[in-house]
């Protein structure tokens, strides 16, 4: 029996980034599947390329073929300038994913493991297993007494039926081949390996040239990223959006816009300090200049609400002072209400608010009551 041979093939895939945001990076793998994308769970992570999807593609070794498969429905894969969904990759193939250009280099590392059988002892006889589950059992014939020590006892083999429990046992052949036979088997193994390598190289060259010729014949015109951007910029929707943006920028540079922003900033300062009457004035000036100022409308409403709440609180407090005969504080509180409402009438003109008239009446009552006590 000749020496056993075991052939291990360990292809190494080397990916070199030639162009793009990740230019200069190199990746080496020796696995059946390699994933590419922007997500961190991929084998090759390309976070700086916005045109690459989170799970964009994967490279898979299918028997002797290495294929790239596109997983993204939005972003393509270009091999030799052609948009593909699935493609066989060979050594030195160039393909693009997004703005990143890869060069693939495939290295096949083959190793031969020679498995030698165990060496039998000198004088051993091979165990021959016949068919029909029969086993040869040696039968020793007795020699004469005078010749027992000088001659070897011949062995005769008879056929006997093997036991059922021994059916699963597989005997080994323990015969060691001669040295010449071992060297011939090693030479044969070496020749087989050389033949396999030559055939693999020839097949790869054939596939490469056939794929390149096919790509040249069926090459389609695909738009580059810059061409797509140029088409979008020249579209009608984009031109209208640019016109609106230009009109807004011109409005921001006008003197009316600057004046409105100045009044709005003054109104916000008065609002934060609690001077709501002045805040109302500045917000109204802002709206006279720019009627579409959303923040001015909002804070004008809030300033008026706060102003009315303060007036109502002061009126209630002045009334409580009057009922407790604290006429000095009563007079002072109603005077504050009169001042607030008078300034409001000066800014906004006369209104139908009756709080000013009731505050003046209560202020007089508190003043007369204070004089009567003293």
C-alpha positions in Angstrom: 0.0 0.0 0.0 1.5 3.4 -1.0 1.9 6.4 1.3 -1.3 8.5 1.8 -1.4 12.1 0.5 -3.5 15.0 1.9 -3.7 18.3 -0.1 -4.5 21.5 1.9 -5.6 24.6 0.0 -5.6 27.9 1.9 -6.3 30.9 -0.4 -5.3 34.3 0.9 -7.3 37.2 -0.4 -5.5 40.6 -0.2 -7.6 43.8 -0.9 -5.7 47.0 -1.6 -7.6 50.4 -1.6 -6.1 52.4 -4.6 -8.4 55.4 -4.7 -11.0 57.0 -2.4 -11.2 58.3 1.2 -9.5 55.1 2.4 -6.7 55.1 -0.1 -3.6 53.1 1.1 -5.4 50.7 3.4 -4.8 47.0 2.9 -6.8 44.0 4.1 -5.8 40.3 4.1 -8.2 37.5 4.8 -8.3 33.7 4.7 -11.9 33.0 5.1 -14.9 31.9 3.1 -16.9 35.1 3.3 -15.8 38.8 3.6 -18.4 41.5 4.2 -17.9 45.2 3.2 -19.9 48.3 4.3 -20.0 51.3 6.7 -21.4 49.4 9.6 -18.8 48.3 12.3 -19.9 44.7 12.2 -18.5 44.2 8.7 -15.0 42.7 8.0 -14.0 45.7 6.0 -15.4 49.0 7.5 -15.4 52.1 5.3 -16.9 54.9 7.4 -15.4 57.8 5.4 -17.2 57.0 2.1 -20.8 58.3 2.2 -21.7 56.5 -1.1 -21.2 53.1 0.6 -24.2 51.4 2.3 -24.2 50.0 5.8 -24.3 46.4 4.4 -23.0 47.0 0.8 -21.5 43.8 -0.5 -19.7 40.5 0.4 -17.0 38.4 -1.2 -17.6 34.7 -1.1 -15.4 31.7 -2.0 -17.6 29.2 -3.9 -15.5 26.1 -4.6 -12.7 27.4 -6.8 -14.5 30.7 -7.7 -14.3 33.9 -5.8 -17.5 36.0 -6.3 -18.6 39.5 -5.2 -22.3 40.0 -4.5 -24.0 43.4 -4.2 -26.4 43.7 -1.2 -27.4 47.4 -1.7 -30.3 48.3 -3.8 -29.3 52.0 -3.9 -25.5 52.0 -4.4 -23.9 50.0 -7.2 -20.7 48.0 -7.6 -18.5 48.7 -10.7 -16.2 46.1 -12.1 -14.2 47.3 -15.1 -16.6 50.2 -15.4 -19.7 48.1 -15.5 -22.5 48.0 -13.0 -22.9 44.5 -11.7 -24.8 42.6 -9.0 -22.7 39.5 -9.0 -19.3 38.9 -10.5 -16.4 36.4 -10.5 -13.2 38.0 -9.3 -9.8 36.9 -10.4 -6.3 38.0 -9.5 -5.5 41.7 -10.0 -9.2 42.6 -10.7 -10.1 46.2 -10.0 -13.6 47.0 -8.7 -15.3 50.1 -7.2 -17.7 50.4 -4.3 -18.9 54.0 -3.9 -15.9 56.2 -4.3 -13.5 53.5 -3.1 -11.5 51.5 -5.7 -10.2 48.1 -4.7 -7.5 45.8 -6.2 -7.8 42.1 -5.3 -4.8 39.8 -5.2 -5.4 36.1 -4.7 -2.7 33.9 -3.3 -3.2 30.1 -3.3 -1.1 28.3 -0.6 -1.1 24.6 -1.1 0.6 22.2 1.3 0.9 18.4 1.1 0.8 16.2 4.2 2.2 12.7 3.7 0.6 10.2 6.0 2.9 7.1 6.6 1.4 3.9 7.8 2.8 2.3 11.0 5.8 -0.1 10.4 5.2 -3.8 11.0 7.7 -6.0 12.8 10.0 -8.3 10.9 8.5 -11.6 10.0 4.9 -10.5 10.5 2.4 -11.8 8.1 -0.4 -9.6 6.6 -3.9 -10.2 7.8 -6.0 -10.8 4.7 -9.7 -10.3 5.1 -11.7 -12.3 2.6 -15.2 -11.5 1.4 -18.4 -12.8 2.9 -17.4 -11.9 6.4 -14.8 -14.7 6.6 -11.5 -14.6 8.6 -8.4 -16.6 8.0 -7.3 -18.3 11.2 -3.8 -19.8 11.2 -3.6 -23.6 11.9 -0.2 -24.8 13.2 0.9 -28.3 12.4 3.0 -30.1 14.9 6.5 -31.1 13.7 8.4 -34.2 14.8 10.2 -34.0 18.1 13.6 -34.1 16.7 13.1 -31.2 14.3 11.0 -28.9 16.6 13.9 -26.7 17.5 15.6 -26.4 14.1 12.7 -25.8 11.7 9.9 -23.2 11.6 6.4 -24.5 12.0 4.4 -24.0 8.8 1.2 -22.1 9.0 -1.9 -23.1 7.2 -4.9 -20.8 6.9 -8.5 -22.1 7.2 -11.7 -20.1 6.6 -13.9 -19.5 9.6 -16.9 -17.4 10.1 -16.2 -14.2 12.1 -18.2 -13.4 15.2 -21.0 -10.8 14.8 -19.5 -8.4 17.3 -16.3 -8.2 15.1 -18.0 -7.0 12.0 -17.3 -3.3 12.6 -13.6 -3.8 13.1 -11.5 -2.9 10.1 -8.1 -4.4 10.0 -5.0 -2.4 9.0 -2.4 -3.4 6.5 0.9 -3.3 8.3 3.2 -4.0 5.4 5.9 -1.5 4.8 6.7 -0.9 1.1 10.2 -1.1 0.0 12.3 2.1 -0.3 12.1 2.2 -4.1 8.3 2.1 -3.9 8.2 5.0 -1.3 10.3 7.2 -3.5 8.1 6.4 -6.6 5.0 7.4 -4.6 6.6 10.7 -3.5 7.6 11.5 -7.0 4.1 10.7 -8.2 2.6 13.0 -5.5 5.0 15.8 -6.6 4.0 15.4 -10.2 0.3 15.5 -9.3 0.8 18.8 -7.4 2.7 20.4 -10.3 0.0 19.3 -12.7 -2.8 20.8 -10.5 -1.0 24.1 -10.1 -0.4 24.4 -13.9 -4.1 23.6 -14.7 -5.3 26.1 -12.1 -3.1 28.8 -13.5 -4.3 28.0 -17.1 -7.9 28.1 -16.0 -7.5 31.4 -14.2 -5.8 33.0 -17.3 -8.6 31.7 -19.5 -11.3 33.1 -17.3 -9.5 36.5 -16.9 -9.1 37.0 -20.7 -12.6 35.8 -21.4 -14.1 38.1 -18.8 -12.1 41.1 -20.0 -13.2 40.5 -23.6 -16.8 40.1 -22.5 -16.6 43.3 -20.5 -15.2 45.2 -23.5 -17.9 43.9 -25.8 -20.9 44.4 -23.5 -19.6 47.5 -21.6 -22.4 49.9 -20.8 -22.1 53.6 -20.4 -22.7 54.5 -16.7 -22.9 58.0 -15.3 -20.2 59.0 -12.9 -20.9 60.6 -9.6 -19.9 64.1 -10.9 -22.1 63.7 -13.9 -25.2 62.9 -11.8 -24.5 65.9 -9.6 -24.2 68.1 -12.6 -27.6 66.9 -14.0 -29.3 67.5 -10.6 -27.9 71.0 -10.4 -29.2 71.8 -13.9 -32.7 70.6 -13.1 -35.7 73.0 -12.8 -36.4 72.2 -9.1 -32.8 72.9 -8.1 -32.7 76.2 -10.0 -35.9 77.3 -8.3 -34.5 76.4 -4.9 -31.4 78.4 -5.6 -33.5 81.4 -6.6 -35.4 81.2 -3.3 -32.2 81.0 -1.4 -30.8 84.0 -3.2 -33.9 86.1 -2.5 -33.7 85.2 1.2 -30.1 86.2 1.4 -30.8 89.5 -0.3 -33.6 90.2 2.2 -31.2 89.5 5.1 -28.8 92.0 3.7 -31.4 94.8 3.5 -31.6 97.7 6.0 -35.3 96.9 6.9 -34.3 93.3 7.9 -31.4 94.6 10.0 -33.7 97.1 11.7 -36.3 94.5 12.5 -33.7 92.2 14.0 -32.4 95.1 16.2 -35.9 95.8 17.6 -36.5 92.1 18.2 -33.2 91.8 20.2 -34.2 94.9 22.3 -37.7 93.4 22.9 -36.2 90.1 24.1 -33.9 91.9 26.5 -36.9 93.8 28.0 -38.9 90.6 28.2 -36.2 88.8 30.1 -35.9 91.7 32.6 -39.7 91.7 33.2 -40.3 95.0 31.6 -43.3 93.7 29.5 -44.7 97.1 28.4 -41.3 98.0 26.7 -41.1 94.4 25.3 -44.6 94.9 23.7 -43.4 98.1 22.1 -40.3 96.6 20.6 -42.1 93.6 19.3 -44.7 95.7 17.6 -42.0 97.8 15.9 -40.4 94.5 14.7 -43.7 93.4 13.1 -44.2 96.8 11.4 -40.9 96.3 9.6 -41.2 92.5 9.0 -44.8 91.2 9.4 -43.7 87.6 8.9 -41.4 87.5 11.9 -42.6 84.4 13.7 -40.7 84.9 17.0 -41.8 88.5 17.3 -45.5 87.4 17.0 -45.0 84.7 19.6 -43.2 86.9 22.2 -45.6 89.8 21.6 -48.5 87.6 22.7 -46.5 86.3 25.7 -45.6 89.8 26.8 -49.2 90.9 26.7 -50.3 87.9 28.7 -47.7 88.5 31.4 -48.5 92.2 31.5 -52.2 91.5 32.1 -51.4 88.9 34.8 -49.2 91.4 36.7 -51.9 94.1 36.5 -54.6 91.7 37.9 -52.3 90.6 40.7 -51.6 94.2 41.8 -55.3 95.1 41.7 -56.1 92.1 44.0 -53.3 92.9 46.3 -54.3 96.6 46.6 -57.9 95.5 47.4 -56.7 93.2 50.2 -54.6 96.1 51.7 -57.7 98.3 51.6 -59.8 95.7 53.4 -57.1 95.3 56.1 -57.0 99.1 56.6 -53.4 99.3 55.3 -54.2 102.4 53.3 -50.6 103.5 52.6 -49.7 100.2 50.8 -53.2 100.3 49.2 -52.5 103.7 47.7 -49.0 102.7 46.5 -50.3 99.5 44.8 -53.1 101.2 42.9 -50.6 103.9 41.8 -48.4 101.3 40.3 -51.3 99.9 38.3 -52.2 103.4 37.1 -48.6 104.0 35.9 -48.5 100.6 34.0 -51.8 101.1 32.3 -51.1 104.8 31.4 -47.8 103.8 29.7 -49.7 101.1 27.8 -52.3 103.7 26.6 -49.5 106.0 25.5 -47.9 103.2 23.5 -51.0 101.5 22.1 -53.6 104.2 22.3 -56.8 104.3 24.3 -58.4 101.0 25.0 -61.7 99.7 26.5 -59.9 98.3 29.5 -61.7 99.3 32.7 -58.8 98.4 35.0 -57.3 101.9 34.7 -60.5 103.6 35.8 -61.1 101.2 38.7 -57.5 101.7 39.8 -57.9 105.5 39.9 -61.1 105.2 42.0 -59.5 102.8 44.5 -56.4 105.0 44.7 -58.6 108.0 45.7 -60.5 105.9 48.3 -57.2 104.8 49.9 -55.9 108.3 50.0 -59.1 109.7 51.7 -59.2 106.9 54.1 -55.5 107.5 55.1 -56.3 111.2 55.7 -59.3 110.4 57.8 -57.4 108.1 60.1 -54.6 110.7 60.7 
